Amino acid sequence: MIDLNTLVEETGAESGLVFTIDGVLVESVNLEYDGNVAAMIGMILKMSLEMSEDLNNGELKQVMIKNNDGIVVANKNQDDNCVALLSKDISKMGLLLRRMDTVFNN
């Protein structure tokens, strides 16, 4: 199981959450409206997974959302468990992507 507090601390993310691809919240750190966020990111992951399958691009691994005020990096594993990290510091993008890859490849 992923230690969400440690992952948020190691990456410098402002918040994070663990949830199922169906948007059911398991755990969150420093996140207001965490149930709503889990549901929305779960839907984005599910739709992206279906698009990947339709395009025969392999199985979905990670989704990154970059906006004017930050970044969201969300990963899913083979069991459809998901983790998302949110940061208001775009310069942390590389660290977030790399650390999420490390966590999900081990």
N, C-alpha and C positions, 0 to 999 in steps of 0.2 A: 504494500500500500504506500502511496505517496504521502510524505509529510508536507502538507501544504504550507504550513507556517515557515518551515525551513526553505522551501522552494521560493516563496515570496521574498524572504529575507536575502537569500543568496543572489537573486536576480535583481533586487532593488525595485521590483514591481510594487505598485501601490496596493494592489489587491489580487485575489485569485479565487478560483472556485473549482470544486470537483462536482461532477454531475453525470447523469446518464445521457446518452444521445437523444433520449426522449424528453430531456429537459428537466428531469427530476433532480433537484439539488441534494447533494450528499454533505457538502461542507463548503464553507466560505470564510474568507479572511478579508476584513476591512472593506466590505462591499455592501452598500445600501441597496435595497430591492434585489437581493441576491437570487430569490426565486424567479423573478421576472427575467433577470439577466441570464440565468441558467436555461430558462425556456427559450429565450431568443437565440442564444448561441447554439443550443441544441438543435433548433430548427435550421439554422445556417449550416451546421455540420451535416445534418441529415440531407438537406437539399444538395449540398456540395458532393456528398457521397453518391447520391443518385446520379448527379451530373457526370461524375467521374466514371461510374459504371456505364452510363449511356454512351460515353465517348470512348470507352475501352481504354482509359488512361491508367488503369490499375486502381488499387484500393486507396481511398483517401487516408491521409496521414495527419495533415496539419492545415489549418486555415489561419491566415493572417489578415487582420483588418487594420488598415492604417488610415487615420483621419487627421484633421487639422490639430487636434488636441491630444493625440496619443496613439497607442497601438494595443491591439488585442491579439494574442496568440493562443490558439486553441488546438489541442491534440486529442486524438481518440485512439484507443487501442483495439485489439482484435475482439475484445468482449464488449465493445461499444461504451466503455467507460471513458470519460472525458475530463480534461483539465484545461482551464483557461487562466492566463495571466494578463493583467491589464496594467499598463503604464502610461503615464502622461509624458514621459521622456522618450521621444523618438530615438534618441541616440542609444538607448538600451535595446533596440530591435535585434541586433546581432546576438547579444547575450541571451535574450529571451528565446530566440529561435534555436540557438545552440544548446542551451540548457534543457529545453523541452525535448529536443532530439535525444539527448543523452539519457534523460529520465525514461523516455518511451522505448529506447532501444536496449535497455537493461532489464 
